[in-house]
Amino acid sequence: MVVKDIICIFFMLAGFFFFTTATLGLLRLPDFFTRLHATGKGDTLAVFLSLIGLAVYHGFSLTSAKIVFIAVFMFLAQPTATHAISRAAFRCGVQPWTMPKGGKK
Amino acid sequence: MIDFFLILCVGMCVLVLLCLYRATYGPDVLNRAAGISAIGTKTLIILLLMGAIYDRVEMFVDISMVYALLNFIGTVVLAKYLERTGDVSW
């Protein structure tokens, strides 16, 4: 067990934690915009952390450079895709969820 | 280290199955699109983990890059199409 393995395990576990929270949000939240709010931010951070962990594991090489490229690309593309699909939903007239009158649902 | 990657792969597959619920029974097409986008993101990480397990990562990293591009393009194209037709109730 060398130092880079420990760094890799730390980053991968952090990424897996954020993947789990994003999936729970996608399953449990009440409407489309809140679900997209969970996956849009959670998945972006989780992909970034997991790819950084894998890049550390593979050392200093061309493969590692490609993995870092994927990480930067996902960090730009994932919010763009989330914005595009939520704008489509808003322009199609999907109403955002609000708390019903009288407190609890 | 291989064992750690295998356990992580299995956990990731469980998360993909949970997302598949939203992609199948989502009330309308937008929820299905969100679920499929989340599945694609997780598949990218699973591919790289498989590359690390089989010790052939220089092949799997290219597949993973193409998967990231296709996932992004598919979501944006679907969003543009839905915005133009204006019907999201199917």
N, CA and C atoms of all chains as a GROMACS GRO file, in nm:
protein
  585
    1MET      N    1   0.085  -0.121   0.000
    1MET     CA    2   0.000   0.000   0.000
    1MET      C    3   0.088   0.124   0.000
    2VAL      N    4   0.097   0.188  -0.114
    2VAL     CA    5   0.179   0.309  -0.122
    2VAL      C    6   0.091   0.432  -0.109
    3VAL      N    7   0.154   0.549  -0.114
    3VAL     CA    8   0.081   0.673  -0.085
    3VAL      C    9  -0.022   0.701  -0.194
    4LYS      N   10   0.014   0.672  -0.320
    4LYS     CA   11  -0.080   0.706  -0.428
    4LYS      C   12  -0.205   0.619  -0.422
    5ASP      N   13  -0.192   0.494  -0.373
    5ASP     CA   14  -0.311   0.410  -0.356
    5ASP      C   15  -0.405   0.469  -0.251
    6ILE      N   16  -0.347   0.521  -0.143
    6ILE     CA   17  -0.430   0.579  -0.037
    6ILE      C   18  -0.502   0.703  -0.089
    7ILE      N   19  -0.430   0.787  -0.166
    7ILE     CA   20  -0.494   0.906  -0.225
    7ILE      C   21  -0.605   0.865  -0.320
    8CYS      N   22  -0.578   0.761  -0.401
    8CYS     CA   23  -0.678   0.712  -0.497
    8CYS      C   24  -0.802   0.661  -0.424
    9ILE      N   25  -0.783   0.582  -0.317
    9ILE     CA   26  -0.898   0.529  -0.243
    9ILE      C   27  -0.979   0.642  -0.182
   10PHE      N   28  -0.911   0.744  -0.128
   10PHE     CA   29  -0.983   0.858  -0.069
   10PHE      C   30  -1.071   0.928  -0.173
   11PHE      N   31  -1.011   0.958  -0.290
   11PHE     CA   32  -1.087   1.030  -0.393
   11PHE      C   33  -1.202   0.944  -0.446
   12MET      N   34  -1.177   0.812  -0.468
   12MET     CA   35  -1.283   0.728  -0.522
   12MET      C   36  -1.398   0.712  -0.424
   13LEU      N   37  -1.367   0.702  -0.294
   13LEU     CA   38  -1.474   0.689  -0.196
   13LEU      C   39  -1.555   0.819  -0.186
   14ALA      N   40  -1.488   0.933  -0.196
   14ALA     CA   41  -1.561   1.060  -0.196
   14ALA      C   42  -1.652   1.069  -0.317
   15GLY      N   43  -1.601   1.028  -0.434
   15GLY     CA   44  -1.684   1.028  -0.555
   15GLY      C   45  -1.803   0.936  -0.541
   16PHE      N   46  -1.782   0.818  -0.482
   16PHE     CA   47  -1.892   0.723  -0.466
   16PHE      C   48  -1.998   0.778  -0.370
   17PHE      N   49  -1.954   0.849  -0.266
   17PHE     CA   50  -2.050   0.910  -0.174
   17PHE      C   51  -2.138   1.010  -0.246
   18PHE      N   52  -2.076   1.095  -0.332
   18PHE     CA   53  -2.157   1.195  -0.402
   18PHE      C   54  -2.246   1.131  -0.508
   19PHE      N   55  -2.200   1.020  -0.570
   19PHE     CA   56  -2.287   0.946  -0.662
   19PHE      C   57  -2.410   0.894  -0.588
   20THR      N   58  -2.389   0.842  -0.466
   20THR     CA   59  -2.501   0.787  -0.390
   20THR      C   60  -2.602   0.895  -0.355
   21THR      N   61  -2.555   1.012  -0.309
   21THR     CA   62  -2.648   1.119  -0.274
   21THR      C   63  -2.722   1.168  -0.398
   22ALA      N   64  -2.653   1.177  -0.512
   22ALA     CA   65  -2.720   1.224  -0.634
   22ALA      C   66  -2.828   1.125  -0.676
   23THR      N   67  -2.801   0.994  -0.664
   23THR     CA   68  -2.901   0.895  -0.702
   23THR      C   69  -3.021   0.898  -0.608
   24LEU      N   70  -2.994   0.915  -0.477
   24LEU     CA   71  -3.106   0.923  -0.384
   24LEU      C   72  -3.192   1.045  -0.413
   25GLY      N   73  -3.127   1.157  -0.448
   25GLY     CA   74  -3.204   1.276  -0.484
   25GLY      C   75  -3.288   1.253  -0.609
   26LEU      N   76  -3.229   1.183  -0.708
   26LEU     CA   77  -3.303   1.154  -0.831
   26LEU      C   78  -3.424   1.067  -0.802
   27LEU      N   79  -3.413   0.978  -0.704
   27LEU     CA   80  -3.525   0.889  -0.677
   27LEU      C   81  -3.631   0.955  -0.588
   28ARG      N   82  -3.588   1.037  -0.490
   28ARG     CA   83  -3.679   1.072  -0.382
   28ARG      C   84  -3.741   1.211  -0.393
   29LEU      N   85  -3.681   1.304  -0.469
   29LEU     CA   86  -3.731   1.441  -0.467
   29LEU      C   87  -3.861   1.454  -0.546
   30PRO      N   88  -3.940   1.558  -0.519
   30PRO     CA   89  -4.080   1.556  -0.565
   30PRO      C   90  -4.105   1.587  -0.711
   31ASP      N   91  -4.028   1.674  -0.778
   31ASP     CA   92  -4.061   1.700  -0.918
   31ASP      C   93  -3.934   1.713  -1.002
   32PHE      N   94  -3.952   1.746  -1.131
   32PHE     CA   95  -3.841   1.736  -1.226
   32PHE      C   96  -3.728   1.831  -1.194
   33PHE      N   97  -3.758   1.956  -1.160
   33PHE     CA   98  -3.652   2.054  -1.138
   33PHE      C   99  -3.568   2.019  -1.016
   34THR      N  100  -3.633   1.970  -0.910
   34THR     CA  101  -3.555   1.934  -0.791
   34THR      C  102  -3.470   1.810  -0.817
   35ARG      N  103  -3.522   1.715  -0.896
   35ARG     CA  104  -3.441   1.598  -0.931
   35ARG      C  105  -3.319   1.640  -1.012
   36LEU      N  106  -3.339   1.731  -1.106
   36LEU     CA  107  -3.228   1.777  -1.188
   36LEU      C  108  -3.128   1.855  -1.104
   37HIS      N  109  -3.176   1.924  -1.002
   37HIS     CA  110  -3.088   1.996  -0.911
   37HIS      C  111  -2.998   1.898  -0.836
   38ALA      N  112  -3.053   1.781  -0.800
   38ALA     CA  113  -2.971   1.683  -0.729
   38ALA      C  114  -2.867   1.622  -0.822
   39THR      N  115  -2.908   1.574  -0.940
   39THR     CA  116  -2.812   1.504  -1.026
   39THR      C  117  -2.716   1.599  -1.094
   40GLY      N  118  -2.761   1.720  -1.128
   40GLY     CA  119  -2.673   1.810  -1.201
   40GLY      C  120  -2.548   1.845  -1.124
   41LYS      N  121  -2.564   1.878  -0.996
   41LYS     CA  122  -2.447   1.916  -0.918
   41LYS      C  123  -2.375   1.795  -0.859
   42GLY      N  124  -2.454   1.698  -0.808
   42GLY     CA  125  -2.391   1.583  -0.744
   42GLY      C  126  -2.309   1.499  -0.841
   43ASP      N  127  -2.365   1.471  -0.960
   43ASP     CA  128  -2.291   1.390  -1.056
   43ASP      C  129  -2.167   1.461  -1.107
   44THR      N  130  -2.175   1.591  -1.126
   44THR     CA  131  -2.058   1.664  -1.174
   44THR      C  132  -1.941   1.652  -1.077
   45LEU      N  133  -1.970   1.677  -0.950
   45LEU     CA  134  -1.864   1.668  -0.850
   45LEU      C  135  -1.813   1.525  -0.836
   46ALA      N  136  -1.905   1.427  -0.842
   46ALA     CA  137  -1.866   1.288  -0.824
   46ALA      C  138  -1.777   1.240  -0.938
   47VAL      N  139  -1.813   1.278  -1.063
   47VAL     CA  140  -1.731   1.239  -1.178
   47VAL      C  141  -1.592   1.301  -1.167
   48PHE      N  142  -1.588   1.427  -1.127
   48PHE     CA  143  -1.459   1.494  -1.115
   48PHE      C  144  -1.371   1.424  -1.012
   49LEU      N  145  -1.427   1.393  -0.894
   49LEU     CA  146  -1.347   1.330  -0.789
   49LEU      C  147  -1.301   1.190  -0.831
   50SER      N  148  -1.393   1.112  -0.893
   50SER     CA  149  -1.356   0.976  -0.932
   50SER      C  150  -1.248   0.976  -1.039
   51LEU      N  151  -1.258   1.067  -1.136
   51LEU     CA  152  -1.157   1.070  -1.243
   51LEU      C  153  -1.022   1.118  -1.190
   52ILE      N  154  -1.023   1.212  -1.096
   52ILE     CA  155  -0.896   1.254  -1.037
   52ILE      C  156  -0.831   1.138  -0.961
   53GLY      N  157  -0.915   1.060  -0.890
   53GLY     CA  158  -0.861   0.943  -0.820
   53GLY      C  159  -0.799   0.843  -0.916
   54LEU      N  160  -0.867   0.815  -1.029
   54LEU     CA  161  -0.812   0.720  -1.126
   54LEU      C  162  -0.686   0.774  -1.192
   55ALA      N  163  -0.681   0.906  -1.216
   55ALA     CA  164  -0.561   0.965  -1.276
   55ALA      C  165  -0.443   0.954  -1.181
   56VAL      N  166  -0.466   0.972  -1.050
   56VAL     CA  167  -0.358   0.955  -0.953
   56VAL      C  168  -0.311   0.811  -0.951
   57TYR      N  169  -0.406   0.715  -0.962
   57TYR     CA  170  -0.368   0.573  -0.959
   57TYR      C  171  -0.280   0.536  -1.078
   58HIS      N  172  -0.306   0.591  -1.198
   58HIS     CA  173  -0.229   0.552  -1.315
   58HIS      C  174  -0.098   0.627  -1.331
   59GLY      N  175  -0.068   0.719  -1.240
   59GLY     CA  176   0.062   0.784  -1.246
   59GLY      C  177   0.072   0.888  -1.354
   60PHE      N  178   0.196   0.920  -1.392
   60PHE     CA  179   0.221   1.027  -1.487
   60PHE      C  180   0.242   0.967  -1.625
   61SER      N  181   0.132   0.966  -1.709
   61SER     CA  182   0.143   0.904  -1.840
   61SER      C  183   0.041   0.966  -1.934
   62LEU      N  184   0.037   0.915  -2.057
   62LEU     CA  185  -0.060   0.966  -2.155
   62LEU      C  186  -0.202   0.930  -2.115
   63THR      N  187  -0.221   0.810  -2.060
   63THR     CA  188  -0.352   0.768  -2.011
   63THR      C  189  -0.406   0.864  -1.906
   64SER      N  190  -0.317   0.902  -1.815
   64SER     CA  191  -0.356   0.993  -1.708
   64SER      C  192  -0.396   1.129  -1.764
   65ALA      N  193  -0.322   1.173  -1.868
   65ALA     CA  194  -0.356   1.301  -1.931
   65ALA      C  195  -0.494   1.294  -1.997
   66LYS      N  196  -0.524   1.178  -2.060
   66LYS     CA  197  -0.657   1.162  -2.121
   66LYS      C  198  -0.766   1.163  -2.016
   67ILE      N  199  -0.740   1.099  -1.901
   67ILE     CA  200  -0.842   1.096  -1.795
   67ILE      C  201  -0.866   1.238  -1.742
   68VAL      N  202  -0.760   1.316  -1.727
   68VAL     CA  203  -0.777   1.455  -1.682
   68VAL      C  204  -0.855   1.535  -1.786
   69PHE      N  205  -0.831   1.503  -1.916
   69PHE     CA  206  -0.909   1.570  -2.021
   69PHE      C  207  -1.058   1.537  -2.009
   70ILE      N  208  -1.088   1.409  -1.983
   70ILE     CA  209  -1.230   1.371  -1.965
   70ILE      C  210  -1.289   1.445  -1.846
   71ALA      N  211  -1.211   1.459  -1.739
   71ALA     CA  212  -1.262   1.528  -1.619
   71ALA      C  213  -1.295   1.673  -1.650
   72VAL      N  214  -1.204   1.742  -1.721
   72VAL     CA  215  -1.231   1.882  -1.755
   72VAL      C  216  -1.350   1.894  -1.848
   73PHE      N  217  -1.360   1.800  -1.945
   73PHE     CA  218  -1.473   1.804  -2.038
   73PHE      C  219  -1.605   1.782  -1.966
   74MET      N  220  -1.609   1.683  -1.874
   74MET     CA  221  -1.734   1.659  -1.801
   74MET      C  222  -1.769   1.777  -1.712
   75PHE      N  223  -1.667   1.843  -1.657
   75PHE     CA  224  -1.693   1.958  -1.571
   75PHE      C  225  -1.756   2.072  -1.650
   76LEU      N  226  -1.727   2.080  -1.782
   76LEU     CA  227  -1.793   2.181  -1.864
   76LEU      C  228  -1.926   2.131  -1.921
   77ALA      N  229  -1.931   2.002  -1.962
   77ALA     CA  230  -2.045   1.954  -2.039
   77ALA      C  231  -2.166   1.923  -1.952
   78GLN      N  232  -2.143   1.873  -1.830
   78GLN     CA  233  -2.255   1.829  -1.748
   78GLN      C  234  -2.345   1.946  -1.707
   79PRO      N  235  -2.292   2.062  -1.660
   79PRO     CA  236  -2.381   2.174  -1.633
   79PRO      C  237  -2.449   2.228  -1.758
   80THR      N  238  -2.380   2.220  -1.874
   80THR     CA  239  -2.442   2.267  -1.997
   80THR      C  240  -2.562   2.181  -2.034
   81ALA      N  241  -2.547   2.049  -2.025
   81ALA     CA  242  -2.658   1.960  -2.057
   81ALA      C  243  -2.773   1.979  -1.958
   82THR      N  244  -2.740   1.995  -1.830
   82THR     CA  245  -2.845   2.017  -1.730
   82THR      C  246  -2.921   2.145  -1.757
   83HIS      N  247  -2.847   2.251  -1.793
   83HIS     CA  248  -2.912   2.378  -1.823
   83HIS      C  249  -3.002   2.366  -1.946
   84ALA      N  250  -2.953   2.297  -2.050
   84ALA     CA  251  -3.031   2.286  -2.173
   84ALA      C  252  -3.162   2.214  -2.147
   85ILE      N  253  -3.157   2.103  -2.072
   85ILE     CA  254  -3.281   2.026  -2.056
   85ILE      C  255  -3.375   2.094  -1.958
   86SER      N  256  -3.321   2.167  -1.858
   86SER     CA  257  -3.412   2.237  -1.768
   86SER      C  258  -3.475   2.358  -1.837
   87ARG      N  259  -3.400   2.422  -1.929
   87ARG     CA  260  -3.460   2.532  -2.005
   87ARG      C  261  -3.570   2.480  -2.097
   88ALA      N  262  -3.548   2.362  -2.158
   88ALA     CA  263  -3.652   2.302  -2.241
   88ALA      C  264  -3.777   2.275  -2.158
   89ALA      N  265  -3.758   2.224  -2.035
   89ALA     CA  266  -3.874   2.196  -1.950
   89ALA      C  267  -3.947   2.323  -1.914
   90PHE      N  268  -3.872   2.429  -1.883
   90PHE     CA  269  -3.936   2.554  -1.843
   90PHE      C  270  -4.013   2.616  -1.957
   91ARG      N  271  -3.956   2.609  -2.080
   91ARG     CA  272  -4.025   2.669  -2.193
   91ARG      C  273  -4.143   2.586  -2.239
   92CYS      N  274  -4.144   2.456  -2.204
   92CYS     CA  275  -4.261   2.374  -2.237
   92CYS      C  276  -4.370   2.388  -2.133
   93GLY      N  277  -4.349   2.468  -2.029
   93GLY     CA  278  -4.456   2.495  -1.936
   93GLY      C  279  -4.465   2.403  -1.818
   94VAL      N  280  -4.355   2.336  -1.780
   94VAL     CA  281  -4.357   2.254  -1.659
   94VAL      C  282  -4.349   2.347  -1.539
   95GLN      N  283  -4.448   2.332  -1.447
   95GLN     CA  284  -4.451   2.422  -1.331
   95GLN      C  285  -4.359   2.370  -1.221
   96PRO      N  286  -4.276   2.457  -1.161
   96PRO     CA  287  -4.193   2.412  -1.048
   96PRO      C  288  -4.279   2.376  -0.928
   97TRP      N  289  -4.228   2.280  -0.849
   97TRP     CA  290  -4.302   2.232  -0.732
   97TRP      C  291  -4.295   2.334  -0.621
   98THR      N  292  -4.408   2.359  -0.557
   98THR     CA  293  -4.407   2.442  -0.436
   98THR      C  294  -4.477   2.366  -0.325
   99MET      N  295  -4.453   2.410  -0.201
   99MET     CA  296  -4.517   2.344  -0.087
   99MET      C  297  -4.667   2.365  -0.093
  100PRO      N  298  -4.747   2.260  -0.083
  100PRO     CA  299  -4.892   2.278  -0.086
  100PRO      C  300  -4.941   2.358   0.033
  101LYS      N  301  -5.056   2.424   0.014
  101LYS     CA  302  -5.111   2.506   0.124
  101LYS      C  303  -5.147   2.418   0.243
  102GLY      N  304  -5.114   2.468   0.364
  102GLY     CA  305  -5.146   2.392   0.483
  102GLY      C  306  -5.033   2.303   0.530
  103GLY      N  307  -4.909   2.337   0.493
  103GLY     CA  308  -4.795   2.268   0.554
  103GLY      C  309  -4.760   2.139   0.484
  104LYS      N  310  -4.766   2.027   0.553
  104LYS     CA  311  -4.708   1.903   0.504
  104LYS      C  312  -4.782   1.848   0.383
  105LYS      N  313  -4.708   1.777   0.301
  105LYS     CA  314  -4.764   1.720   0.181
  105LYS      C  315  -4.851   1.601   0.215
  106MET      N  316  -0.572  -0.370  -0.437
  106MET     CA  317  -0.626  -0.256  -0.511
  106MET      C  318  -0.730  -0.301  -0.612
  107ILE      N  319  -0.706  -0.420  -0.674
  107ILE     CA  320  -0.804  -0.476  -0.768
  107ILE      C  321  -0.935  -0.506  -0.696
  108ASP      N  322  -0.924  -0.559  -0.572
  108ASP     CA  323  -1.044  -0.590  -0.495
  108ASP      C  324  -1.125  -0.464  -0.467
  109PHE      N  325  -1.054  -0.357  -0.434
  109PHE     CA  326  -1.124  -0.229  -0.409
  109PHE      C  327  -1.199  -0.183  -0.534
  110PHE      N  328  -1.134  -0.195  -0.650
  110PHE     CA  329  -1.199  -0.154  -0.775
  110PHE      C  330  -1.320  -0.241  -0.805
  111LEU      N  331  -1.308  -0.373  -0.775
  111LEU     CA  332  -1.422  -0.462  -0.802
  111LEU      C  333  -1.541  -0.426  -0.714
  112ILE      N  334  -1.515  -0.400  -0.584
  112ILE     CA  335  -1.625  -0.366  -0.493
  112ILE      C  336  -1.691  -0.236  -0.537
  113LEU      N  337  -1.607  -0.140  -0.580
  113LEU     CA  338  -1.660  -0.012  -0.626
  113LEU      C  339  -1.744  -0.030  -0.752
  114CYS      N  340  -1.700  -0.121  -0.841
  114CYS     CA  341  -1.775  -0.150  -0.964
  114CYS      C  342  -1.913  -0.205  -0.930
  115VAL      N  343  -1.920  -0.297  -0.834
  115VAL     CA  344  -2.048  -0.356  -0.796
  115VAL      C  345  -2.140  -0.250  -0.736
  116GLY      N  346  -2.084  -0.163  -0.650
  116GLY     CA  347  -2.164  -0.055  -0.592
  116GLY      C  348  -2.217   0.039  -0.697
  117MET      N  349  -2.132   0.069  -0.797
  117MET     CA  350  -2.174   0.157  -0.906
  117MET      C  351  -2.286   0.093  -0.987
  118CYS      N  352  -2.280  -0.040  -1.007
  118CYS     CA  353  -2.386  -0.108  -1.081
  118CYS      C  354  -2.518  -0.103  -1.006
  119VAL      N  355  -2.512  -0.112  -0.872
  119VAL     CA  356  -2.635  -0.098  -0.793
  119VAL      C  357  -2.696   0.040  -0.812
  120LEU      N  358  -2.610   0.144  -0.814
  120LEU     CA  359  -2.660   0.279  -0.836
  120LEU      C  360  -2.721   0.293  -0.976
  121VAL      N  361  -2.662   0.225  -1.075
  121VAL     CA  362  -2.719   0.229  -1.210
  121VAL      C  363  -2.858   0.166  -1.212
  122LEU      N  364  -2.875   0.056  -1.137
  122LEU     CA  365  -3.008  -0.006  -1.131
  122LEU      C  366  -3.109   0.088  -1.066
  123LEU      N  367  -3.066   0.161  -0.960
  123LEU     CA  368  -3.158   0.256  -0.898
  123LEU      C  369  -3.197   0.368  -0.994
  124CYS      N  370  -3.099   0.415  -1.074
  124CYS     CA  371  -3.131   0.519  -1.173
  124CYS      C  372  -3.222   0.463  -1.283
  125LEU      N  373  -3.209   0.333  -1.311
  125LEU     CA  374  -3.291   0.272  -1.415
  125LEU      C  375  -3.438   0.274  -1.377
  126TYR      N  376  -3.467   0.277  -1.245
  126TYR     CA  377  -3.607   0.290  -1.204
  126TYR      C  378  -3.664   0.422  -1.255
  127ARG      N  379  -3.590   0.531  -1.234
  127ARG     CA  380  -3.637   0.662  -1.280
  127ARG      C  381  -3.644   0.667  -1.432
  128ALA      N  382  -3.549   0.600  -1.500
  128ALA     CA  383  -3.549   0.604  -1.646
  128ALA      C  384  -3.661   0.521  -1.705
  129THR      N  385  -3.713   0.423  -1.630
  129THR     CA  386  -3.822   0.340  -1.682
  129THR      C  387  -3.958   0.396  -1.647
  130TYR      N  388  -3.981   0.424  -1.516
  130TYR     CA  389  -4.113   0.464  -1.469
  130TYR      C  390  -4.127   0.614  -1.450
  131GLY      N  391  -4.030   0.695  -1.500
  131GLY     CA  392  -4.041   0.838  -1.483
  131GLY      C  393  -4.172   0.888  -1.538
  132PRO      N  394  -4.237   0.985  -1.470
  132PRO     CA  395  -4.373   1.024  -1.514
  132PRO      C  396  -4.377   1.080  -1.656
  133ASP      N  397  -4.273   1.148  -1.701
  133ASP     CA  398  -4.274   1.196  -1.840
  133ASP      C  399  -4.135   1.185  -1.900
  134VAL      N  400  -4.121   1.237  -2.021
  134VAL     CA  401  -3.996   1.216  -2.096
  134VAL      C  402  -3.878   1.290  -2.034
  135LEU      N  403  -3.904   1.400  -1.964
  135LEU     CA  404  -3.794   1.476  -1.906
  135LEU      C  405  -3.728   1.398  -1.792
  136ASN      N  406  -3.811   1.332  -1.708
  136ASN     CA  407  -3.754   1.251  -1.601
  136ASN      C  408  -3.673   1.135  -1.657
  137ARG      N  409  -3.722   1.075  -1.768
  137ARG     CA  410  -3.646   0.966  -1.830
  137ARG      C  411  -3.513   1.018  -1.882
  138ALA      N  412  -3.513   1.138  -1.941
  138ALA     CA  413  -3.387   1.194  -1.992
  138ALA      C  414  -3.288   1.219  -1.879
  139ALA      N  415  -3.337   1.268  -1.765
  139ALA     CA  416  -3.248   1.291  -1.651
  139ALA      C  417  -3.190   1.160  -1.600
  140GLY      N  418  -3.274   1.055  -1.593
  140GLY     CA  419  -3.224   0.925  -1.547
  140GLY      C  420  -3.122   0.866  -1.642
  141ILE      N  421  -3.145   0.879  -1.774
  141ILE     CA  422  -3.051   0.822  -1.870
  141ILE      C  423  -2.919   0.898  -1.867
  142SER      N  424  -2.926   1.030  -1.847
  142SER     CA  425  -2.801   1.108  -1.837
  142SER      C  426  -2.720   1.064  -1.715
  143ALA      N  427  -2.789   1.039  -1.602
  143ALA     CA  428  -2.717   0.994  -1.482
  143ALA      C  429  -2.656   0.856  -1.505
  144ILE      N  430  -2.729   0.767  -1.577
  144ILE     CA  431  -2.676   0.634  -1.605
  144ILE      C  432  -2.550   0.643  -1.692
  145GLY      N  433  -2.552   0.731  -1.793
  145GLY     CA  434  -2.435   0.747  -1.879
  145GLY      C  435  -2.314   0.796  -1.802
  146THR      N  436  -2.336   0.887  -1.708
  146THR     CA  437  -2.225   0.936  -1.628
  146THR      C  438  -2.162   0.825  -1.544
  147LYS      N  439  -2.247   0.740  -1.486
  147LYS     CA  440  -2.194   0.631  -1.405
  147LYS      C  441  -2.124   0.526  -1.491
  148THR      N  442  -2.178   0.503  -1.612
  148THR     CA  443  -2.116   0.405  -1.701
  148THR      C  444  -1.974   0.444  -1.739
  149LEU      N  445  -1.952   0.574  -1.754
  149LEU     CA  446  -1.817   0.624  -1.785
  149LEU      C  447  -1.716   0.581  -1.678
  150ILE      N  448  -1.756   0.597  -1.552
  150ILE     CA  449  -1.666   0.558  -1.443
  150ILE      C  450  -1.649   0.406  -1.438
  151ILE      N  451  -1.759   0.331  -1.467
  151ILE     CA  452  -1.749   0.184  -1.464
  151ILE      C  453  -1.653   0.136  -1.571
  152LEU      N  454  -1.656   0.200  -1.690
  152LEU     CA  455  -1.564   0.161  -1.797
  152LEU      C  456  -1.420   0.180  -1.756
  153LEU      N  457  -1.390   0.294  -1.691
  153LEU     CA  458  -1.251   0.318  -1.650
  153LEU      C  459  -1.209   0.221  -1.540
  154LEU      N  460  -1.304   0.185  -1.451
  154LEU     CA  461  -1.271   0.087  -1.346
  154LEU      C  462  -1.244  -0.050  -1.408
  155MET      N  463  -1.323  -0.087  -1.513
  155MET     CA  464  -1.296  -0.214  -1.581
  155MET      C  465  -1.160  -0.212  -1.648
  156GLY      N  466  -1.123  -0.098  -1.704
  156GLY     CA  467  -0.990  -0.087  -1.761
  156GLY      C  468  -0.881  -0.106  -1.658
  157ALA      N  469  -0.901  -0.052  -1.537
  157ALA     CA  470  -0.801  -0.069  -1.432
  157ALA      C  471  -0.797  -0.213  -1.383
  158ILE      N  472  -0.914  -0.283  -1.383
  158ILE     CA  473  -0.917  -0.422  -1.336
  158ILE      C  474  -0.846  -0.513  -1.437
  159TYR      N  475  -0.879  -0.496  -1.568
  159TYR     CA  476  -0.818  -0.582  -1.671
  159TYR      C  477  -0.677  -0.539  -1.710
  160ASP      N  478  -0.629  -0.426  -1.657
  160ASP     CA  479  -0.494  -0.374  -1.688
  160ASP      C  480  -0.480  -0.340  -1.837
  161ARG      N  481  -0.591  -0.295  -1.898
  161ARG     CA  482  -0.588  -0.252  -2.038
  161ARG      C  483  -0.645  -0.110  -2.048
  162VAL      N  484  -0.600  -0.022  -1.960
  162VAL     CA  485  -0.670   0.105  -1.946
  162VAL      C  486  -0.649   0.195  -2.067
  163GLU      N  487  -0.540   0.172  -2.144
  163GLU     CA  488  -0.516   0.260  -2.260
  163GLU      C  489  -0.617   0.237  -2.370
  164MET      N  490  -0.686   0.119  -2.368
  164MET     CA  491  -0.793   0.097  -2.463
  164MET      C  492  -0.926   0.153  -2.409
  165PHE      N  493  -0.952   0.128  -2.280
  165PHE     CA  494  -1.082   0.166  -2.224
  165PHE      C  495  -1.097   0.317  -2.210
  166VAL      N  496  -0.986   0.390  -2.200
  166VAL     CA  497  -0.998   0.534  -2.179
  166VAL      C  498  -1.053   0.603  -2.304
  167ASP      N  499  -1.021   0.548  -2.423
  167ASP     CA  500  -1.076   0.605  -2.547
  167ASP      C  501  -1.226   0.580  -2.557
  168ILE      N  502  -1.266   0.457  -2.521
  168ILE     CA  503  -1.410   0.425  -2.522
  168ILE      C  504  -1.485   0.516  -2.426
  169SER      N  505  -1.423   0.540  -2.310
  169SER     CA  506  -1.487   0.624  -2.210
  169SER      C  507  -1.501   0.768  -2.258
  170MET      N  508  -1.399   0.816  -2.331
  170MET     CA  509  -1.405   0.953  -2.385
  170MET      C  510  -1.519   0.967  -2.485
  171VAL      N  511  -1.531   0.866  -2.575
  171VAL     CA  512  -1.640   0.869  -2.673
  171VAL      C  513  -1.775   0.862  -2.603
  172TYR      N  514  -1.783   0.785  -2.493
  172TYR     CA  515  -1.909   0.773  -2.420
  172TYR      C  516  -1.948   0.906  -2.359
  173ALA      N  517  -1.849   0.980  -2.307
  173ALA     CA  518  -1.879   1.112  -2.248
  173ALA      C  519  -1.933   1.207  -2.355
  174LEU      N  520  -1.869   1.207  -2.473
  174LEU     CA  521  -1.914   1.295  -2.581
  174LEU      C  522  -2.056   1.260  -2.625
  175LEU      N  523  -2.083   1.127  -2.643
  175LEU     CA  524  -2.215   1.087  -2.691
  175LEU      C  525  -2.324   1.118  -2.590
  176ASN      N  526  -2.293   1.102  -2.461
  176ASN     CA  527  -2.391   1.131  -2.357
  176ASN      C  528  -2.429   1.279  -2.359
  177PHE      N  529  -2.328   1.365  -2.372
  177PHE     CA  530  -2.353   1.509  -2.376
  177PHE      C  531  -2.435   1.547  -2.498
  178ILE      N  532  -2.393   1.495  -2.616
  178ILE     CA  533  -2.462   1.533  -2.740
  178ILE      C  534  -2.606   1.482  -2.740
  179GLY      N  535  -2.627   1.359  -2.690
  179GLY     CA  536  -2.762   1.305  -2.686
  179GLY      C  537  -2.855   1.386  -2.599
  180THR      N  538  -2.807   1.429  -2.481
  180THR     CA  539  -2.893   1.507  -2.393
  180THR      C  540  -2.926   1.642  -2.455
  181VAL      N  541  -2.827   1.708  -2.515
  181VAL     CA  542  -2.852   1.840  -2.572
  181VAL      C  543  -2.946   1.831  -2.692
  182VAL      N  544  -2.929   1.727  -2.774
  182VAL     CA  545  -3.016   1.713  -2.892
  182VAL      C  546  -3.160   1.685  -2.848
  183LEU      N  547  -3.177   1.601  -2.746
  183LEU     CA  548  -3.312   1.574  -2.696
  183LEU      C  549  -3.375   1.700  -2.638
  184ALA      N  550  -3.295   1.782  -2.570
  184ALA     CA  551  -3.348   1.906  -2.513
  184ALA      C  552  -3.392   2.001  -2.623
  185LYS      N  553  -3.311   2.012  -2.729
  185LYS     CA  554  -3.347   2.099  -2.841
  185LYS      C  555  -3.474   2.052  -2.908
  186TYR      N  556  -3.486   1.919  -2.928
  186TYR     CA  557  -3.606   1.864  -2.993
  186TYR      C  558  -3.730   1.892  -2.910
  187LEU      N  559  -3.722   1.869  -2.777
  187LEU     CA  560  -3.839   1.891  -2.693
  187LEU      C  561  -3.876   2.038  -2.688
  188GLU      N  562  -3.774   2.125  -2.691
  188GLU     CA  563  -3.802   2.268  -2.688
  188GLU      C  564  -3.874   2.311  -2.815
  189ARG      N  565  -3.841   2.248  -2.928
  189ARG     CA  566  -3.905   2.288  -3.053
  189ARG      C  567  -4.047   2.234  -3.062
  190THR      N  568  -4.068   2.107  -3.025
  190THR     CA  569  -4.203   2.052  -3.037
  190THR      C  570  -4.295   2.104  -2.927
  191GLY      N  571  -4.243   2.128  -2.806
  191GLY     CA  572  -4.323   2.186  -2.701
  191GLY      C  573  -4.416   2.089  -2.632
  192ASP      N  574  -4.400   1.959  -2.652
  192ASP     CA  575  -4.487   1.860  -2.589
  192ASP      C  576  -4.400   1.766  -2.506
  193VAL      N  577  -4.416   1.772  -2.372
  193VAL     CA  578  -4.333   1.689  -2.286
  193VAL      C  579  -4.418   1.590  -2.206
  194SER      N  580  -4.541   1.565  -2.248
  194SER     CA  581  -4.628   1.483  -2.165
  194SER      C  582  -4.620   1.335  -2.200
  195TRP      N  583  -4.538   1.292  -2.295
  195TRP     CA  584  -4.531   1.152  -2.332
  195TRP      C  585  -4.424   1.078  -2.252
   0.00000   0.00000   0.00000
